[in-house]
């Protein structure tokens, strides 16, 4: 819910405005400027309503202070009915709109709605602008570990070369960010960067998407179309998940590399191109070559320089930096004032292995920011996706599994999983909640319920 701040020297006016707006917004009221400025400095606010009397200069002082702080929250000024000369002054000071008393509630709600939309759009633009400024540099690549620094060193060494680069690593490690960093830090940065996920486009369409096609090349080709390779001319083309590409199409990629020309579908004439190719894959290419699923000659042409992105579990020293980055990112996006993370929450995050790597950590922090109700993320806000193993085929429980007969009520299986996980973590409720994928609060409620059932003999 968007947050609105109102200031008027008359408590009755503040109360009536709050009553009119409270169903739509979170509303805070003040009778003087000091408290209002302090609140704005410590909380996300989407619009400010300042009531100005004809001889009152405090409103202008408040607007100046808001501007000095760098906060661009929309300010709406409520003016007495007779003060026509005040409106130009307010607008010149930077007011979003002026609203004349007596106030028409419906009109004020409409103006406020526009102001809030403006504030939310501004926040998204600020986040995007910050992302772009860093993103076309190291594009969110964050870390200080030895493994991470090796990647950065390689990026710096190859960014200005025309040699093809293959980026390997597990899903979610940030291979696409490496590709963008190579392009936008290199001498092709002013040209286009074209990214294609080869696994996201059906195999029968991928050729025409990559190379384009001539009019009449196939049914439905009513006009010629330029392909991604041509669109990336003079720049960089990034072929993500290259390991999923059909072998027949791989031979045509090889032809592009050898001839430096693209042949649109339906054409025998090649079009010269100058493009750097960066590829990425999460598969073991050498195994794919042995299984005849990837061409050896193409592999050698694409893998001139290889950059391997290490999994997050091998560079856990980078997790606190990534957490700080994602908290700032999603706090801004969601309009929250979250200053950091508690020690217990960080310990919980560090205890996880992150099969989904940085992408999984980012999703975890996004969810934690959404759940957080305080100024710091706590352990109960962190939900980790590490499911407990349940094997109904076991004859007895093992150390990291539970046994459940066919037909066991789900409520009983849940209880078994919770109690076994709590035993597995040595009674650590925070770690147990993380393994089970629930909040600490939910786990405590479940345990209290089990205790109550035991005491009542259920």
C-alpha positions in Angstrom: 0.0 0.0 0.0 1.3 3.4 -0.9 2.2 5.8 1.9 0.9 9.4 2.2 2.1 12.1 4.6 -0.1 15.0 5.5 0.8 18.2 7.4 -1.7 20.8 8.7 -1.6 22.9 11.8 -5.2 22.0 12.6 -5.5 18.5 14.0 -9.2 18.3 12.9 -8.2 18.8 9.3 -5.5 16.1 9.6 -8.0 13.7 11.0 -10.7 14.4 8.3 -8.1 14.0 5.5 -6.8 10.8 7.0 -10.3 9.4 7.3 -11.0 10.2 3.6 -7.7 8.7 2.4 -7.1 5.8 4.8 -9.0 3.2 2.8 -6.7 3.8 -0.2 -3.3 4.6 1.4 -1.2 4.3 4.6 -1.6 7.8 6.0 0.6 9.6 8.6 -0.3 13.1 9.8 1.8 15.9 11.4 1.0 19.3 12.8 4.5 20.7 12.2 7.4 20.3 9.8 10.1 18.8 12.0 8.3 15.6 12.7 7.3 15.3 9.0 10.8 15.7 7.7 12.1 13.2 10.2 9.5 10.7 9.1 10.2 11.2 5.4 13.9 10.7 6.1 13.3 7.3 7.7 10.4 5.8 5.7 9.4 5.3 2.1 6.8 7.9 1.1 4.9 8.2 -2.2 3.3 11.7 -1.8 3.2 14.6 0.7 0.3 16.9 1.3 1.2 20.3 2.9 -1.4 22.7 4.0 -0.4 26.4 3.5 -2.0 29.4 5.0 -1.7 32.8 3.3 1.0 34.1 5.6 2.7 30.7 6.2 6.3 30.3 4.9 7.0 26.9 6.7 5.7 25.0 3.6 8.4 26.6 1.4 11.0 25.7 4.0 9.8 22.1 4.1 9.9 21.9 0.3 13.4 23.2 0.3 14.5 20.7 2.9 13.0 17.8 1.0 14.8 19.0 -2.2 18.1 19.3 -0.3 17.8 15.7 1.0 17.6 14.5 -2.6 14.2 13.0 -2.1 12.0 13.6 -5.2 8.7 12.6 -3.5 5.8 14.5 -5.1 4.6 17.4 -2.9 1.0 18.6 -3.2 0.1 21.9 -1.5 -3.3 22.7 -0.1 -4.1 26.4 -0.5 -6.7 28.7 1.0 -9.4 29.7 -1.4 -8.3 33.3 -1.7 -4.6 32.9 -2.1 -4.4 32.9 -5.9 -0.9 34.4 -6.0 0.5 31.6 -4.0 0.0 28.9 -6.6 2.7 30.1 -9.0 5.2 30.4 -6.1 4.4 26.8 -5.0 4.8 25.4 -8.5 8.1 27.3 -8.9 9.3 25.7 -5.7 8.7 22.3 -7.2 5.2 21.4 -6.1 3.6 18.6 -8.0 0.1 20.2 -7.9 -1.8 22.7 -5.8 -5.2 21.9 -4.5 -7.5 24.8 -3.4 -9.7 24.7 -0.4 -12.5 23.8 0.3 -11.3 20.4 -0.9 -13.2 18.2 -3.3 -12.3 14.8 -2.0 -12.9 12.9 -5.3 -10.7 15.4 -7.1 -8.0 15.2 -4.5 -8.1 11.4 -4.7 -7.6 11.6 -8.5 -4.7 14.0 -8.2 -3.1 11.9 -5.4 -3.5 8.7 -7.6 -1.4 10.4 -10.3 1.2 11.6 -7.8 1.6 8.1 -6.4 1.9 6.6 -9.9 4.6 9.2 -10.6 6.5 8.3 -7.5 6.3 4.5 -8.1 7.4 5.0 -11.8 10.2 7.3 -10.6 11.4 4.5 -8.2 11.4 1.9 -11.0 13.3 4.3 -13.3 15.9 5.0 -10.5 16.4 1.3 -10.0 16.7 0.7 -13.7 19.0 3.6 -14.2 21.3 2.3 -11.4 21.2 -1.1 -12.9 22.1 0.1 -16.3 24.9 2.2 -15.0 26.4 -0.7 -13.2 24.9 -3.3 -15.5 26.8 -2.1 -18.6 29.9 -2.3 -16.5 29.9 -5.5 -14.5 26.1 -6.0 -14.9 25.4 -7.1 -11.3 28.6 -9.3 -11.1 29.4 -8.9 -7.4 32.0 -10.6 -5.3 35.5 -10.5 -3.7 36.4 -14.2 -3.6 39.4 -15.6 -5.5 37.2 -17.5 -7.8 35.2 -14.4 -8.7 38.3 -12.3 -9.2 39.6 -14.8 -11.7 36.4 -14.3 -13.8 36.8 -10.5 -13.6 40.5 -10.7 -14.6 39.5 -12.9 -17.7 36.8 -10.4 -18.7 39.4 -7.6 -18.6 41.8 -9.6 -20.7 39.4 -10.6 -23.5 37.0 -7.7 -23.6 38.7 -6.0 -26.6 39.6 -9.1 -28.5 37.5 -10.5 -31.4 38.1 -14.1 -30.3 35.0 -16.1 -29.5 34.2 -16.9 -25.9 32.4 -19.8 -24.3 31.1 -19.3 -20.8 30.4 -22.5 -18.8 28.8 -23.1 -15.4 25.7 -24.2 -13.6 22.3 -22.5 -14.2 21.9 -19.3 -12.2 25.6 -18.5 -11.8 25.4 -15.4 -14.0 26.8 -16.5 -17.4 24.6 -13.9 -19.2 26.1 -11.2 -16.9 29.6 -12.2 -17.9 28.6 -12.0 -21.6 27.2 -8.5 -21.1 30.2 -7.3 -19.2 32.6 -8.5 -22.0 30.6 -6.6 -24.6 29.8 -3.4 -22.7 33.4 -3.0 -21.3 35.0 -3.8 -24.7 35.6 -1.9 -27.9 32.3 -3.0 -29.4 30.3 -1.4 -26.5 28.7 1.2 -28.8 27.3 -1.4 -31.1 24.4 -3.8 -30.5 24.4 -6.7 -28.0 21.9 -9.3 -29.2 21.1 -12.1 -26.8 19.2 -15.3 -27.8 18.3 -18.2 -25.6 18.6 -21.2 -27.9 16.5 -23.5 -25.7 13.6 -21.0 -25.6 13.0 -21.0 -29.4 11.6 -24.1 -31.1 14.2 -25.9 -33.2 12.2 -25.5 -36.4 12.1 -21.8 -35.9 15.6 -21.1 -34.6 17.3 -21.1 -38.0 15.1 -18.4 -39.5 15.4 -16.4 -36.3 19.2 -16.5 -36.3 19.8 -16.0 -40.0 16.5 -14.4 -41.2 14.6 -15.4 -44.3 13.6 -14.3 -47.8 10.1 -13.6 -48.9 8.4 -16.8 -50.0 11.0 -19.0 -48.3 8.2 -21.0 -46.6 4.5 -20.7 -46.1 3.7 -17.6 -44.2 6.9 -15.7 -45.2 5.0 -12.7 -46.7 8.1 -10.5 -46.6 11.9 -10.8 -45.9 13.1 -10.7 -42.4 16.5 -9.8 -40.9 17.9 -12.4 -38.5 19.7 -11.9 -35.2 23.1 -12.4 -36.7 22.6 -9.5 -39.1 21.1 -7.4 -36.3 24.2 -7.9 -34.3 26.5 -6.8 -37.2 29.6 -4.8 -35.8 28.5 -5.8 -32.3 28.1 -9.0 -30.3 25.7 -11.9 -30.5 25.2 -14.0 -27.3 24.0 -17.6 -27.9 22.8 -18.8 -24.5 22.3 -22.5 -23.9 24.2 -23.3 -27.1 24.4 -26.9 -25.9 20.7 -27.4 -26.6 21.0 -26.5 -30.3 20.2 -29.1 -32.8 23.3 -30.7 -34.4 22.0 -29.9 -38.0 21.8 -26.2 -37.1 25.3 -26.3 -35.5 26.8 -27.0 -38.9 25.2 -23.7 -40.2 26.7 -21.8 -37.2 30.1 -23.3 -38.2 29.6 -22.0 -41.8 29.0 -18.5 -40.4 32.2 -18.7 -38.4 34.2 -20.0 -41.4 32.8 -17.7 -44.1 31.9 -14.7 -41.9 28.6 -14.6 -43.9 25.0 -15.4 -43.1 22.6 -17.1 -45.5 19.0 -16.3 -44.9 16.5 -19.2 -45.3 15.6 -19.3 -49.0 18.7 -17.5 -50.2 21.9 -18.9 -51.8 23.6 -15.5 -51.4 25.6 -14.9 -48.3 25.6 -11.5 -46.5 29.0 -10.5 -45.0 28.9 -9.8 -41.2 31.4 -8.7 -38.6 30.1 -10.1 -35.3 31.7 -11.4 -32.1 30.2 -14.6 -30.9 29.8 -15.3 -27.2 28.2 -18.6 -26.1 27.1 -20.1 -22.8 26.1 -23.6 -21.7 25.4 -25.4 -18.4 26.0 -28.9 -19.9 29.3 -30.9 -20.1 30.1 -30.2 -23.7 32.8 -32.8 -23.9 30.4 -35.5 -22.9 27.9 -34.1 -25.4 30.6 -34.4 -28.1 31.1 -38.1 -27.2 27.4 -38.7 -27.5 27.4 -37.0 -30.9 25.1 -34.2 -29.6 27.6 -31.4 -30.2 30.1 -31.0 -33.1 33.7 -31.1 -32.1 34.8 -28.7 -34.8 32.2 -26.1 -33.7 33.3 -26.6 -30.1 36.9 -25.7 -31.0 35.8 -22.6 -33.0 33.5 -21.3 -30.2 35.8 -22.3 -27.2 38.8 -20.1 -28.1 38.5 -18.6 -24.7 36.6 -20.3 -21.9 35.3 -18.6 -18.8 33.9 -20.9 -16.1 31.5 -19.4 -13.6 32.0 -21.0 -10.2 28.9 -22.1 -8.3 27.8 -20.0 -5.4 28.5 -22.8 -2.9 32.2 -22.5 -3.8 32.4 -18.8 -3.1 30.2 -18.3 0.0 32.4 -15.3 1.0 30.5 -13.4 -1.7 27.1 -14.1 -0.3 27.0 -11.1 2.2 27.9 -8.7 -0.7 25.2 -10.2 -2.9 22.7 -10.1 -0.1 23.4 -6.4 0.5 23.0 -5.7 -3.2 19.7 -7.6 -3.5 18.2 -6.0 -0.3 18.9 -2.5 -1.8 17.5 -3.5 -5.2 14.2 -5.0 -3.9 13.7 -2.4 -1.1 13.7 0.3 -3.7 11.4 -1.7 -6.0 8.9 -2.4 -3.2 9.1 1.0 -1.6 10.5 -0.3 1.7 13.1 1.1 4.1 15.1 -2.0 4.9 18.6 -1.2 6.3 20.1 -4.7 6.4 19.9 -8.2 7.8 20.3 -9.7 11.3 23.1 -12.1 12.2 20.8 -15.1 12.5 19.3 -14.5 9.1 22.8 -14.2 7.5 23.9 -17.4 9.2 20.9 -19.1 7.8 21.6 -17.8 4.3 25.3 -18.9 4.6 24.2 -22.4 5.6 22.5 -23.1 2.3 24.2 -24.7 -0.7 22.1 -22.9 -3.4 21.5 -25.4 -6.2 20.0 -22.5 -8.1 23.1 -20.4 -7.4 22.9 -16.6 -7.4 19.4 -16.7 -9.0 18.1 -18.7 -6.1 19.8 -16.3 -3.6 18.2 -13.4 -5.4 14.7 -15.0 -5.3 15.2 -15.7 -1.6 16.1 -12.1 -0.8 13.2 -10.7 -2.9 10.8 -12.9 -1.0 12.4 -11.9 2.4 12.1 -8.2 1.6 8.4 -8.7 0.8 7.8 -10.6 4.1 9.9 -8.3 6.3 7.9 -6.1 8.6 10.9 -4.4 10.3 13.9 -2.4 9.3 16.1 -5.5 9.1 15.5 -8.9 7.5 15.3 -11.6 10.3 15.7 -15.3 10.1 11.9 -15.8 10.2 11.7 -13.8 6.9 14.1 -16.2 5.1 12.6 -19.2 3.4 15.1 -21.5 1.8 14.2 -24.1 -0.9 15.9 -27.2 0.4 13.3 -29.9 0.6 13.6 -32.8 3.1 13.9 -36.2 1.5 10.8 -38.5 1.9 11.2 -42.1 0.7 8.1 -44.2 1.1 10.0 -47.2 -0.1 12.3 -47.4 3.0 11.5 -50.0 5.6 12.8 -47.7 8.3 13.9 -44.1 8.9 17.5 -43.2 7.9 19.5 -40.2 9.1 18.3 -37.8 6.4 15.0 -39.4 5.5 11.6 -40.3 6.9 9.5 -43.4 6.2 5.7 -43.1 5.6 3.3 -45.9 4.8 0.9 -45.6 1.9 -2.3 -44.0 3.3 -0.6 -42.1 6.1 -2.5 -38.8 6.6 -0.7 -35.7 5.2 -1.0 -34.1 8.6 1.0 -37.0 10.2 3.6 -36.9 7.4 4.0 -33.2 7.9 4.5 -33.7 11.6 7.1 -36.5 11.0 9.0 -34.3 8.6 9.0 -31.3 11.0 10.2 -33.3 14.0 12.8 -35.3 12.1 14.2 -32.1 10.5 14.3 -30.5 14.0 16.3 -33.5 15.2 18.5 -33.4 12.1 19.4 -29.7 13.0 20.1 -30.5 16.6 17.0 -28.5 17.7 18.0 -25.4 15.7 14.5 -24.0 14.7 15.9 -21.4 12.4 17.9 -24.0 10.3 15.0 -26.5 10.4 12.6 -23.8 9.1 15.0 -23.1 6.3 15.3 -26.7 5.3 11.5 -27.2 5.4 11.0 -24.0 3.3 8.8 -22.3 5.9 9.2 -19.3 8.1 10.5 -19.7 11.7 7.1 -18.3 12.9 5.2 -21.0 11.1 7.5 -23.7 12.5 7.0 -22.4 16.1 3.2 -22.4 15.6 3.3 -26.0 14.4 5.5 -27.1 17.4 3.1 -25.3 19.8 0.2 -27.2 18.2 2.0 -30.5 18.6 2.7 -29.7 22.3 -0.9 -28.8 22.9 -2.1 -32.0 21.2 0.2 -34.0 23.4 -1.0 -32.3 26.6 -4.6 -32.9 25.7 -4.0 -36.5 24.7 -5.0 -36.1 21.1 
